[in-house]
Amino acid sequence: MRTPLAVVGLLALGVCLMANPLYLPVSVGAADPAYTHTVQPVTAESPVGPGSAVDPSEIDDGAVVAHADLDPAAREAFDRAREAADGGFGVEDPDERVDSLSYPAEPTLGDGLLVVEYEGERYEFWTRTVEREPGPVVFQRALLQPVAFLVGFLAVVAGAALGLRGRLGGEGVSRR
C-alpha cells in the first residue's frame, strides 16, 4: 500500500517542480533602470535611416550634429563614452542623466541616437534606458528554476523506477 502512494507522491512532486517556469519568477519589486551612453564610429551597417543600413557617405548632413554644437554636458558625456574602453558608460541615478539628451528604451535617429561629427569622423551617440531585472528575479531564473527542474526530473525518475520495481515483481520476492 505504501509503494503506490510513494509513486504517486514522487510523480506529483516531480511534475510540480518541473513546471516551475509556469509559476516562477514571482515579480519582486520594480525593474531597476540604468541609463547608458554609447559611442561608436558610423559604419555601413549603422541604423541611420528608419531600419535601413546606408553608406556612411550618404548620411544626410541635416542629421549630423557637430561636436562643438552639443550642449556642454552632452559634449562631456560624448567624450566620456568615446574614451571609455568598452565604448560607453552607464549611470543609475536619474539625476546623473544629461538634461539635453533623451533616454528612450528604443532609440531612433534624433531620439536617443545622434550622429556626431568629431575631428572629421562621424560617430553614433546612443543614449537609452535599460530596464534590468531585480536581483531576486535573476537568482530565481539562474539558479532556483534549473535546480527545481532537475530535482523534479529526478523525482519523476525515482517514482517511475519505484513503480516499475513493484510491477516487475521486485517487491515481496523471497530469496532462498
GUDRENZA-86958 format. One line per field, with one value per residue (C-alpha): x, y, z; residue number from 0. Coordinates in nm, 4 decimals, decimal comma. Example, Ala and Ser with C-alpha at 12.3 -4.5 7.8 and 13.67 -1.06 7.14 Angstrom:
X = c(1,2300|1,3670);
Y = c(-0,4500|-0,1060);
Z = c(0,7800|0,7140);
n = c(0|1);
END
This chain:
X = c(0,0000|0,2869|0,4555|0,1673|0,1290|0,5033|0,4984|0,2057|0,3673|0,7034|0,5393|0,3206|0,6155|0,8309|0,5731|0,5132|0,8850|0,9434|0,6590|0,8203|0,8736|0,4935|0,4754|0,8268|0,9705|0,7491|0,7849|0,9834|0,9904|1,0114|1,2685|1,5933|1,6638|2,0094|2,0877|2,3571|2,5742|2,7488|2,9678|3,0837|3,2017|2,9350|2,9593|2,7638|2,5526|2,4584|2,0853|2,0847|1,7672|1,4401|1,5633|1,7920|2,1663|2,3183|2,6607|2,8189|2,8912|2,5176|2,4118|2,2001|2,4044|2,0927|2,1016|2,4633|2,5419|2,8821|3,0648|3,1003|2,7220|2,6415|2,5316|2,8389|2,7001|2,6162|2,9624|3,1188|2,9049|3,0006|3,3720|3,3494|3,1681|3,4093|3,7119|3,5701|3,7427|3,4176|3,2702|3,0345|2,9274|2,6106|2,4566|2,1896|2,0705|1,8189|1,9742|2,3039|2,1449|2,2151|1,9073|1,9558|1,9612|1,6689|1,6843|1,4201|1,4043|1,4057|1,6291|1,5660|1,7542|1,7137|1,5627|1,8342|2,0574|2,2624|2,5193|2,8017|3,0875|3,4104|3,7527|3,6344|3,4854|3,1195|3,0077|2,6808|2,5970|2,3390|2,1561|1,8950|1,7166|1,7859|1,5475|1,7365|1,5757|1,5834|1,8421|1,5914|1,4396|1,7852|1,8548|1,5271|1,5985|1,9671|1,9702|1,6332|1,4447|1,7135|1,7682|1,3933|1,3567|1,6444|1,5055|1,1625|1,3094|1,4901|1,1671|0,9799|1,2575|1,2563|0,8753|0,8850|1,1623|0,9735|0,6538|0,8277|1,0079|0,6724|0,5228|0,8181|0,7918|1,0801|0,8594|0,7783|1,0033|1,1599|1,5123|1,6188);
Y = c(0,0000|0,2386|0,1881|0,3164|0,6177|0,6903|0,6531|0,8952|1,1391|1,1351|1,1776|1,4660|1,6387|1,5901|1,7312|2,0327|2,1064|2,0579|2,3008|2,5768|2,8157|2,8468|2,9994|3,1423|3,4036|3,5842|3,9543|4,1024|4,4801|4,7097|4,6877|4,8703|5,1181|5,2206|5,4973|5,4144|5,6322|5,4585|5,5952|5,4021|5,5014|5,5223|5,2231|5,0959|4,8890|5,1918|5,2335|5,5912|5,5515|5,4011|5,0444|5,0594|5,0377|5,3152|5,4075|5,6466|5,8935|5,9112|6,0269|6,3390|6,6318|6,7652|6,4579|6,5223|6,7312|6,8950|6,8110|7,1819|7,2299|6,9821|7,1148|7,1230|6,8389|6,6342|6,7031|6,5819|6,2638|6,2056|6,2479|6,0194|5,7475|5,7775|5,7442|5,4521|5,1198|4,9413|5,2327|5,3639|5,4116|5,3961|5,5799|5,4548|5,7768|5,9678|6,2924|6,1972|6,1947|6,4794|6,7028|6,7895|6,4202|6,1807|5,8278|5,6168|5,2401|5,2093|5,4841|5,6249|5,8861|6,2153|6,0484|5,8604|5,8311|6,1237|6,1258|6,3460|6,4737|6,4964|6,5711|6,4808|6,1462|6,0606|5,8735|5,7230|5,8592|5,6335|5,7224|5,4813|5,3454|4,9811|4,8008|4,5500|4,2675|4,2894|4,0642|3,8122|3,7528|3,6928|3,4451|3,2649|3,2371|3,1474|2,9111|2,8289|2,7299|2,4977|2,3284|2,2840|2,1366|1,8931|1,7828|1,7401|1,5310|1,3086|1,2714|1,1573|0,9085|0,7811|0,7479|0,5611|0,3312|0,2595|0,1899|-0,0382|-0,2234|-0,3096|-0,4234|-0,6336|-0,8395|-0,6877|-0,6353|-0,9242|-1,1743|-1,4027|-1,5125|-1,8562);
Z = c(0,0000|0,0724|-0,2651|-0,4844|-0,2568|-0,2780|-0,6578|-0,6924|-0,4464|-0,6281|-0,9682|-0,8464|-0,6778|-0,9866|-1,2255|-0,9999|-0,9738|-1,3457|-1,4230|-1,2134|-1,5095|-1,5228|-1,1740|-1,1245|-1,1250|-0,8862|-0,9508|-0,6654|-0,6868|-0,9837|-1,2605|-1,1940|-1,4772|-1,5934|-1,8403|-2,0939|-2,3176|-2,6090|-2,8874|-3,1935|-3,5401|-3,8102|-4,0443|-4,3431|-4,1002|-3,8885|-3,8301|-3,9541|-4,1563|-4,0354|-4,0000|-4,3032|-4,3442|-4,5513|-4,6783|-4,4249|-4,7061|-4,7817|-4,4350|-4,4630|-4,3325|-4,1585|-3,9333|-3,8297|-3,5220|-3,4879|-3,1662|-3,0894|-3,1234|-2,8462|-2,5093|-2,2743|-2,0602|-2,3714|-2,5134|-2,1863|-2,1951|-2,5610|-2,4833|-2,1797|-2,3771|-2,6715|-2,4421|-2,2425|-2,3070|-2,3961|-2,5920|-2,3290|-1,9710|-1,7662|-1,4754|-1,2389|-1,0793|-1,2950|-1,1692|-1,3382|-1,6846|-1,9249|-1,9460|-2,3119|-2,4165|-2,4359|-2,2926|-2,4718|-2,4375|-2,8192|-2,9653|-3,3112|-3,5090|-3,3237|-3,0168|-2,8336|-3,1410|-3,2652|-3,5448|-3,4150|-3,6278|-3,4301|-3,5816|-3,9319|-3,8246|-3,7717|-3,4621|-3,3423|-2,9967|-2,8312|-2,5094|-2,3815|-2,0777|-1,9983|-1,7630|-1,5500|-1,3591|-0,9775|-0,8116|-0,6671|-1,0129|-1,1602|-0,8760|-0,9499|-1,3218|-1,2971|-1,0003|-0,8470|-1,1654|-1,3067|-0,9688|-0,9145|-1,2642|-1,2030|-0,8659|-1,0274|-1,3076|-1,0552|-0,8544|-1,1678|-1,2497|-0,8894|-0,8934|-1,2239|-1,1010|-0,7791|-0,9733|-1,2216|-0,9448|-0,7892|-1,1222|-1,2250|-0,9115|-0,7253|-0,4242|-0,1971|-0,3742|-0,1243|-0,1839|-0,0759);
n = c(0|1|2|3|4|5|6|7|8|9|10|11|12|13|14|15|16|17|18|19|20|21|22|23|24|25|26|27|28|29|30|31|32|33|34|35|36|37|38|39|40|41|42|43|44|45|46|47|48|49|50|51|52|53|54|55|56|57|58|59|60|61|62|63|64|65|66|67|68|69|70|71|72|73|74|75|76|77|78|79|80|81|82|83|84|85|86|87|88|89|90|91|92|93|94|95|96|97|98|99|100|101|102|103|104|105|106|107|108|109|110|111|112|113|114|115|116|117|118|119|120|121|122|123|124|125|126|127|128|129|130|131|132|133|134|135|136|137|138|139|140|141|142|143|144|145|146|147|148|149|150|151|152|153|154|155|156|157|158|159|160|161|162|163|164|165|166|167|168|169|170|171|172|173|174|175);
END
